[in-house]
């Protein structure tokens, strides 16, 4: 028999109460009973910003979690922490000199873990100091802009935000969208279906209107849909025959921005089932940086079955446009890297177009990174430029190829992200999910460092959404086939 020992000690301090946890028993506390940013704020206010040892971060756009540890005490910049796109979940390091008599090391997330020589009788004094640190604003000087994005942990606030989500869902708010909450490969010919209240038709695209159609088909009253139903219903990825591949709850697949009256100056963003709080001033800075980079589209509207078909058609219709979709310029033995989808050499500039039929956060983050990586590869690997030259000479007449190659080799190029959408281009950067805007700003700054002009344009989506169709029925194998040993092995 194994027994786990533990205890919770409740210690009144001023007008608050501290819960001291011994053993793994803190989960017994009510979720609504404690401050969800206590440990992190105390740590930020008490640590020496030059003596950090470890960080735990989360990049919500790609759901990337990372722990970084250094063998020597360092500043935050050495941990590759991106203030614009990452959430600091936990921080560890040595405290400032004025707190050394009380605390040696501190690690803070929701809770606070400290090492101290303070005896039981001095615990109240220690907790009073911790409470002062929690209420301090010193961290804004030591770690400026470190909390541009903060996960919402307060259950009461989450309940209020979920209520806003339900109101938007039931009223058909156009700002509510549904996505596949991970990067998917559209070349796999994936289709979409739903589950939770009966069988579903199969669709070739992901729109929230499809989910409304699914509910209407099963005569489901929208007012009867609550958060539990959204967590129970699912978005399914299938093959052409309707065979399931991946499953995501509807709640995890929804993307939504909203505000709360009691939280003025803040916007709340739902992504992959989690709520995040973002200061309005930060959102304004995003728009101020990105909106001037949004330009009118100079590519034809999208009316095709796939990105590949569109890229090929755009190259046929427009002389001088080269389709480089699925081509690679990577050095031999390296992972394939596309230079771009379309390349246009005119007006003394070689413009690399990267096209994506999506405004989903994970898809766009991948697109932006892909564009920057291609430029970096051409800057660092002469072999990549040689391969691009060979592709251009295969696709263009000799004179045009000479001009395009000269522009590429002299690094006179620009990069454009073309996003196929039904949204109004006048919305500019607000057409993109929050974390896509953050990822785009990071990519644009990386291009700026390489002295490469970067732009974004919205390509009109004029394709007709295909009607849903029924799942194909599986045909039963004949008895003779079932008895074959090779068929049994295949099963």
C-alpha positions as CSV (number, residue, x, y, z in Angstrom):
1,X,0.0,0.0,0.0
2,X,1.2,3.5,-0.8
3,X,-0.1,6.6,1.0
4,X,0.4,10.2,-0.1
5,X,0.7,12.7,2.8
6,X,-0.3,16.3,2.5
7,X,-1.8,19.3,4.2
8,X,-3.1,22.8,3.5
9,X,-2.4,25.4,6.1
10,X,-4.6,28.6,5.9
11,X,-2.8,31.7,7.2
12,X,-4.7,35.0,7.7
13,X,-2.5,37.9,6.5
14,X,-4.0,41.4,6.7
15,X,-7.3,41.2,4.9
16,X,-6.3,38.2,2.8
17,X,-5.6,34.5,3.4
18,X,-2.6,32.5,2.3
19,X,-2.8,28.8,1.5
20,X,0.4,26.9,2.3
21,X,0.5,23.6,0.5
22,X,2.5,20.6,1.8
23,X,2.5,17.7,-0.6
24,X,0.5,17.5,-3.8
25,X,-2.8,18.7,-2.3
26,X,-3.3,22.2,-3.8
27,X,-5.9,20.8,-6.2
28,X,-8.3,20.5,-3.3
29,X,-8.6,24.3,-3.3
30,X,-11.8,25.7,-5.0
31,X,-10.9,27.1,-8.5
32,X,-12.7,30.3,-7.6
33,X,-10.8,30.8,-4.3
34,X,-7.3,32.1,-5.3
35,X,-5.5,34.7,-7.4
36,X,-4.5,33.1,-10.7
37,X,-1.5,35.3,-11.4
38,X,-0.1,35.5,-7.8
39,X,3.0,33.4,-8.3
40,X,4.1,35.0,-11.5
41,X,3.6,38.6,-10.4
42,X,5.5,38.0,-7.1
43,X,8.3,36.3,-9.1
44,X,8.5,39.2,-11.6
45,X,8.6,41.7,-8.8
46,X,11.2,39.9,-6.7
47,X,13.7,38.4,-9.2
48,X,16.9,40.1,-10.3
49,X,16.3,40.5,-14.0
50,X,19.9,39.7,-14.7
51,X,19.9,36.4,-12.8
52,X,17.3,34.3,-14.4
53,X,17.7,30.5,-14.8
54,X,14.6,29.1,-16.5
55,X,11.5,30.1,-18.4
56,X,8.3,28.2,-19.3
57,X,6.6,29.9,-22.3
58,X,3.5,29.3,-24.5
59,X,3.0,30.6,-28.0
60,X,-0.8,30.4,-28.4
61,X,-0.9,30.8,-32.2
62,X,0.9,27.5,-32.7
63,X,0.1,26.0,-29.3
64,X,3.9,25.7,-28.8
65,X,5.1,25.1,-25.3
66,X,8.7,25.4,-24.4
67,X,11.0,25.3,-21.3
68,X,14.3,27.0,-21.7
69,X,17.1,26.6,-19.1
70,X,20.6,28.2,-19.1
71,X,23.6,27.0,-17.1
72,X,24.4,30.5,-16.0
73,X,22.3,33.3,-14.7
74,X,21.2,35.5,-17.6
75,X,18.8,38.2,-18.7
76,X,15.4,37.5,-20.3
77,X,16.8,38.3,-23.8
78,X,19.0,35.2,-23.7
79,X,16.0,33.0,-23.4
80,X,14.7,33.9,-26.8
81,X,11.5,35.2,-25.3
82,X,9.3,37.0,-27.8
83,X,7.2,39.6,-25.9
84,X,5.0,40.1,-29.0
85,X,3.8,36.5,-29.4
86,X,4.6,34.4,-26.3
87,X,3.0,34.0,-22.9
88,X,5.3,33.7,-19.9
89,X,3.8,30.9,-17.8
90,X,6.6,30.5,-15.3
91,X,9.9,32.1,-14.3
92,X,12.8,30.9,-12.1
93,X,15.8,32.8,-10.8
94,X,17.6,34.5,-7.9
95,X,15.9,37.2,-6.0
96,X,17.1,40.8,-5.6
97,X,19.5,41.7,-2.8
98,X,16.8,43.3,-0.7
99,X,14.9,40.1,-0.4
100,X,17.8,37.7,0.1
101,X,17.2,37.5,3.9
102,X,13.7,36.1,3.3
103,X,13.9,34.2,-0.1
104,X,16.8,32.7,-2.0
105,X,15.2,31.3,-5.2
106,X,11.6,31.8,-6.5
107,X,9.6,30.1,-9.2
108,X,6.2,31.5,-10.0
109,X,3.2,30.5,-12.1
110,X,-0.2,30.4,-10.6
111,X,1.3,29.4,-7.3
112,X,4.6,30.5,-5.8
113,X,7.5,28.1,-4.9
114,X,10.2,29.6,-2.8
115,X,13.2,28.4,-0.8
116,X,13.6,30.2,2.6
117,X,15.1,29.8,6.1
118,X,12.2,31.6,7.7
119,X,10.8,29.6,10.7
120,X,7.1,29.1,11.4
121,X,6.8,32.1,13.7
122,X,8.0,34.5,10.9
123,X,5.7,33.1,8.2
124,X,3.1,35.9,8.6
125,X,5.9,38.5,8.1
126,X,7.1,36.7,5.0
127,X,3.6,36.5,3.6
128,X,3.1,40.2,4.2
129,X,6.2,40.9,2.1
130,X,4.9,38.5,-0.6
131,X,1.5,40.4,-0.6
132,X,3.3,43.7,-1.1
133,X,5.3,42.2,-4.0
134,X,2.0,40.9,-5.6
135,X,0.5,44.4,-5.4
136,X,3.7,46.1,-6.8
137,X,4.1,47.4,-10.3
138,X,7.9,47.2,-10.3
139,X,7.8,44.4,-12.9
140,X,6.7,46.8,-15.5
141,X,10.1,48.5,-15.3
142,X,12.2,45.4,-14.9
143,X,10.3,43.4,-17.6
144,X,8.5,45.9,-19.9
145,X,5.7,44.5,-22.1
146,X,6.3,41.0,-20.8
147,X,2.6,40.5,-20.3
148,X,1.0,41.7,-23.6
149,X,-1.0,38.4,-23.7
150,X,-2.2,36.8,-20.4
151,X,-4.2,33.6,-20.1
152,X,-7.5,34.0,-18.3
153,X,-7.6,31.8,-15.2
154,X,-10.3,33.3,-13.1
155,X,-13.3,30.9,-13.3
156,X,-15.8,33.8,-12.8
157,X,-14.4,35.7,-15.7
158,X,-14.3,32.6,-17.9
159,X,-18.0,32.0,-17.1
160,X,-18.8,35.6,-18.2
161,X,-16.7,35.1,-21.4
162,X,-18.4,31.8,-22.2
163,X,-21.7,33.6,-21.8
164,X,-20.6,36.2,-24.4
165,X,-19.6,33.3,-26.7
166,X,-23.0,31.7,-26.4
167,X,-24.7,35.0,-27.2
168,X,-22.6,35.3,-30.3
169,X,-23.3,31.8,-31.3
170,X,-27.0,32.0,-30.9
171,X,-27.3,35.3,-32.7
172,X,-25.0,34.2,-35.6
173,X,-22.4,36.9,-34.9
174,X,-20.3,37.3,-38.0
175,X,-17.1,37.7,-35.8
176,X,-17.5,34.1,-34.6
177,X,-15.5,31.6,-36.7
178,X,-14.7,28.0,-36.7
179,X,-11.2,26.5,-37.6
180,X,-9.2,23.3,-37.6
181,X,-7.1,23.9,-34.5
182,X,-3.9,22.6,-36.0
183,X,-1.8,22.7,-39.2
184,X,-3.3,20.4,-41.8
185,X,-2.1,19.5,-45.3
186,X,-4.7,20.4,-47.9
187,X,-3.0,18.2,-50.4
188,X,-4.3,15.2,-48.4
189,X,-7.8,16.0,-49.8
190,X,-9.4,16.3,-46.4
191,X,-13.1,16.8,-45.9
192,X,-15.2,18.0,-43.0
193,X,-18.1,16.5,-41.1
194,X,-19.7,17.0,-37.7
195,X,-20.9,14.8,-34.8
196,X,-22.7,15.1,-31.6
197,X,-26.4,15.0,-32.5
198,X,-26.6,12.5,-35.3
199,X,-25.1,11.8,-38.8
200,X,-23.6,14.5,-40.9
201,X,-23.1,15.4,-44.5
202,X,-19.6,15.7,-45.8
203,X,-18.3,19.1,-46.7
204,X,-15.2,20.2,-48.6
205,X,-14.5,23.3,-46.5
206,X,-14.7,24.6,-42.9
207,X,-17.2,27.3,-42.3
208,X,-19.3,27.9,-39.2
209,X,-22.4,28.1,-41.5
210,X,-21.8,24.3,-42.1
211,X,-22.2,23.7,-38.4
212,X,-25.4,25.7,-38.3
213,X,-26.7,23.7,-41.3
214,X,-25.8,20.5,-39.4
215,X,-27.8,21.6,-36.3
216,X,-30.7,22.8,-38.4
217,X,-30.8,19.4,-40.2
218,X,-31.3,17.7,-36.9
219,X,-33.8,20.4,-35.7
220,X,-31.6,21.5,-32.8
221,X,-32.7,24.7,-31.1
222,X,-29.7,27.1,-30.9
223,X,-31.0,28.4,-27.5
224,X,-30.6,24.8,-26.2
225,X,-26.9,24.8,-27.1
226,X,-24.6,25.4,-24.1
227,X,-20.9,25.2,-23.4
228,X,-21.2,21.5,-22.6
229,X,-22.9,20.8,-25.9
230,X,-20.1,22.7,-27.7
231,X,-17.6,20.6,-25.9
232,X,-19.5,17.4,-26.8
233,X,-20.1,18.2,-30.5
234,X,-17.1,17.7,-32.7
235,X,-15.6,18.8,-36.0
236,X,-14.3,15.8,-37.9
237,X,-11.7,15.6,-40.6
238,X,-12.4,12.8,-43.0
239,X,-11.3,11.4,-46.3
240,X,-13.4,11.6,-49.5
241,X,-15.5,8.6,-48.4
242,X,-16.2,10.1,-45.0
243,X,-13.8,7.9,-43.0
244,X,-12.8,9.8,-39.9
245,X,-9.2,10.9,-39.4
246,X,-9.1,13.5,-36.7
247,X,-11.6,14.9,-34.2
248,X,-11.8,18.2,-32.5
249,X,-14.5,19.6,-30.2
250,X,-16.5,22.5,-31.5
251,X,-15.5,24.5,-28.5
252,X,-11.8,24.0,-29.2
253,X,-12.3,24.9,-32.8
254,X,-14.1,28.3,-32.3
255,X,-12.3,31.6,-32.6
256,X,-13.8,34.7,-31.1
257,X,-12.9,38.2,-29.8
258,X,-15.0,40.0,-27.2
259,X,-14.9,42.5,-24.3
260,X,-16.3,42.7,-20.8
261,X,-17.8,45.8,-19.2
262,X,-15.9,45.3,-16.0
263,X,-12.6,45.0,-17.9
264,X,-12.3,48.3,-19.8
265,X,-9.4,48.6,-22.1
266,X,-8.9,44.9,-22.6
267,X,-9.9,42.5,-25.4
268,X,-10.5,38.7,-24.8
269,X,-9.6,36.2,-27.4
270,X,-10.7,32.6,-27.6
271,X,-8.3,30.2,-29.2
272,X,-8.2,26.4,-29.0
273,X,-10.6,26.4,-26.1
274,X,-8.6,28.9,-24.0
275,X,-9.3,32.5,-23.3
276,X,-6.6,35.1,-23.4
277,X,-6.6,38.8,-22.2
278,X,-4.9,41.4,-24.4
279,X,-4.5,45.0,-23.6
280,X,-6.2,47.2,-26.1
281,X,-3.1,49.4,-26.4
282,X,-1.2,46.4,-27.7
283,X,-3.9,45.6,-30.3
284,X,-3.8,49.2,-31.4
285,X,0.0,48.9,-31.9
286,X,-0.6,45.8,-34.0
287,X,-3.0,47.6,-36.3
288,X,-0.8,50.7,-36.5
289,X,2.1,48.5,-37.7
290,X,0.3,46.1,-40.0
291,X,-2.4,48.2,-41.7
292,X,0.0,50.2,-43.8
293,X,1.4,46.9,-45.1
294,X,-2.0,45.8,-46.5
295,X,-2.2,46.5,-50.2
296,X,-4.8,46.0,-53.0
297,X,-4.6,42.6,-54.7
298,X,-2.9,42.4,-58.1
299,X,-3.7,38.7,-58.5
300,X,-6.9,37.3,-60.1
301,X,-9.8,36.3,-57.9
302,X,-9.9,32.8,-56.6
303,X,-12.4,30.5,-58.2
304,X,-10.7,27.1,-58.1
305,X,-10.8,23.8,-56.3
306,X,-7.3,24.1,-54.7
307,X,-4.4,26.4,-54.1
308,X,-2.4,24.4,-56.6
309,X,-5.0,24.9,-59.4
310,X,-5.1,28.6,-58.6
311,X,-1.4,29.1,-58.7
312,X,-1.1,27.3,-62.1
313,X,-4.0,29.2,-63.5
314,X,-2.6,32.6,-62.3
315,X,0.7,31.8,-64.1
316,X,-1.1,30.9,-67.4
317,X,-3.3,34.0,-67.4
318,X,-0.6,36.4,-66.6
319,X,2.5,36.4,-68.9
320,X,5.7,36.6,-66.9
321,X,4.3,35.0,-63.8
322,X,6.1,31.8,-62.8
323,X,4.4,29.1,-60.8
324,X,6.9,27.6,-58.3
325,X,4.3,25.8,-56.2
326,X,5.7,22.5,-54.8
327,X,9.2,23.3,-56.2
328,X,12.1,23.2,-53.9
329,X,15.4,25.2,-53.7
330,X,16.8,23.4,-50.7
331,X,20.4,22.2,-50.9
332,X,20.7,18.5,-51.6
333,X,19.9,16.4,-48.5
334,X,17.9,19.1,-46.8
335,X,14.1,19.4,-46.2
336,X,12.3,20.8,-49.2
337,X,11.6,24.6,-49.1
338,X,9.5,26.3,-51.7
339,X,10.8,29.7,-52.9
340,X,7.2,30.9,-53.2
341,X,4.0,30.0,-55.0
342,X,4.2,32.6,-57.7
343,X,7.2,34.8,-58.8
344,X,6.8,38.0,-60.8
345,X,9.8,40.0,-62.1
346,X,8.7,43.5,-63.1
347,X,9.5,47.1,-62.4
348,X,13.1,46.1,-61.3
349,X,11.8,43.9,-58.5
350,X,11.3,40.2,-58.2
351,X,8.2,39.7,-56.1
352,X,7.7,36.4,-54.3
353,X,4.0,35.6,-53.7
354,X,3.0,33.1,-51.0
355,X,-0.7,32.2,-51.3
356,X,-3.0,30.6,-48.7
357,X,-6.7,29.8,-49.0
358,X,-7.4,30.4,-45.3
359,X,-7.7,32.9,-42.5
360,X,-7.1,30.3,-39.8
361,X,-4.4,31.2,-37.2
362,X,-2.3,28.0,-37.4
363,X,-2.4,28.0,-41.3
364,X,-1.3,31.6,-41.6
365,X,1.4,31.3,-39.0
366,X,2.9,28.5,-41.1
367,X,2.6,30.6,-44.2
368,X,4.4,33.6,-42.7
369,X,7.2,31.5,-41.4
370,X,7.5,29.7,-44.7
371,X,8.0,33.0,-46.5
372,X,10.7,34.3,-44.1
373,X,12.5,30.9,-44.2
374,X,12.7,31.0,-48.0
375,X,14.2,34.4,-48.0
376,X,16.7,33.4,-45.3
377,X,17.7,30.3,-47.3
378,X,18.4,32.4,-50.4
379,X,20.5,34.8,-48.3
380,X,22.6,32.0,-46.7
381,X,22.8,29.2,-49.3
382,X,24.3,30.1,-52.8
383,X,23.1,26.6,-53.9
384,X,19.5,27.7,-53.2
385,X,19.9,30.7,-55.6
386,X,21.4,28.4,-58.2
387,X,18.4,26.1,-58.0
388,X,16.0,29.0,-58.3
389,X,17.8,30.3,-61.4
390,X,17.4,26.8,-63.0
391,X,13.7,26.9,-62.3
392,X,13.3,30.3,-63.8
393,X,15.2,29.4,-66.9
394,X,13.0,26.4,-67.4
395,X,9.8,28.5,-67.1
396,X,10.7,31.8,-68.9
397,X,12.0,32.8,-72.3
398,X,15.7,33.5,-72.3
399,X,15.4,37.3,-72.2
400,X,12.8,37.3,-69.4
401,X,14.8,34.7,-67.4
402,X,17.9,36.8,-67.6
403,X,16.1,39.8,-66.1
404,X,14.5,37.8,-63.4
405,X,17.8,36.0,-62.5
406,X,19.6,39.4,-62.3
407,X,17.0,40.7,-59.9
408,X,17.2,37.7,-57.7
409,X,21.0,37.6,-57.6
410,X,21.2,41.3,-56.8
411,X,18.7,40.8,-54.0
412,X,16.2,43.2,-55.5
413,X,13.1,41.4,-54.4
414,X,10.0,41.8,-52.3
415,X,7.6,39.4,-50.6
416,X,3.8,39.4,-50.6
417,X,1.5,37.2,-48.6
418,X,-1.7,36.6,-50.6
419,X,-4.6,35.5,-48.4
420,X,-7.7,34.1,-50.2
421,X,-10.8,35.2,-48.2
422,X,-14.4,36.4,-48.5
423,X,-13.8,39.2,-46.1
424,X,-13.7,42.8,-47.1
425,X,-10.2,44.0,-47.8
426,X,-11.1,47.3,-46.1
427,X,-10.8,45.5,-42.8
428,X,-7.1,45.3,-43.4
429,X,-5.2,43.5,-40.5
430,X,-8.5,43.0,-38.5
431,X,-9.4,40.4,-41.1
432,X,-6.8,38.1,-39.5
433,X,-7.1,36.3,-36.1
434,X,-5.3,38.0,-33.3
435,X,-2.4,35.5,-33.1
436,X,-2.0,35.6,-36.9
437,X,-1.5,39.3,-36.6
438,X,1.1,38.8,-34.0
439,X,2.9,36.2,-36.1
440,X,2.6,38.4,-39.2
441,X,4.2,41.4,-37.3
442,X,7.1,39.1,-36.2
443,X,7.6,37.9,-39.8
444,X,7.4,41.4,-41.2
445,X,10.0,42.6,-38.8
446,X,12.3,39.7,-39.7
447,X,11.9,40.7,-43.4
448,X,12.6,44.3,-42.5
449,X,15.9,43.3,-40.9
450,X,16.9,41.6,-44.2
451,X,15.9,44.8,-46.0
452,X,13.1,43.0,-47.9
453,X,9.8,44.9,-48.4
454,X,6.9,42.8,-47.1
455,X,3.2,43.3,-47.9
456,X,-0.2,41.5,-47.4
457,X,-3.1,41.4,-49.8
458,X,-6.5,39.8,-49.6
459,X,-7.5,37.9,-52.8
460,X,-11.2,37.7,-53.4
461,X,-12.6,34.2,-52.9
462,X,-15.3,33.8,-55.6
463,X,-15.4,30.0,-55.4
464,X,-18.8,28.4,-54.9
465,X,-19.1,26.4,-51.7
466,X,-19.9,22.8,-52.6
467,X,-23.1,21.3,-51.2
468,X,-22.7,18.7,-48.5
469,X,-23.0,15.1,-49.6
470,X,-23.7,11.9,-47.8
471,X,-21.1,9.5,-46.6
472,X,-20.4,6.6,-48.9
473,X,-21.5,3.2,-47.7
474,X,-18.9,0.6,-47.3
475,X,-19.4,-2.5,-49.5
476,X,-19.2,-5.8,-47.7
477,X,-16.5,-8.2,-48.9
478,X,-17.6,-11.5,-50.4
479,X,-17.2,-14.6,-48.3
480,X,-14.6,-16.0,-50.7
481,X,-12.5,-12.9,-50.3
482,X,-12.8,-12.9,-46.5
483,X,-11.5,-16.4,-46.4
484,X,-8.3,-15.6,-48.2
485,X,-5.4,-15.6,-45.8
486,X,-3.8,-12.5,-47.4
487,X,-7.0,-10.6,-47.0
488,X,-7.2,-11.6,-43.3
489,X,-3.7,-10.4,-42.8
490,X,-4.5,-7.1,-44.4
491,X,-7.5,-6.7,-42.0
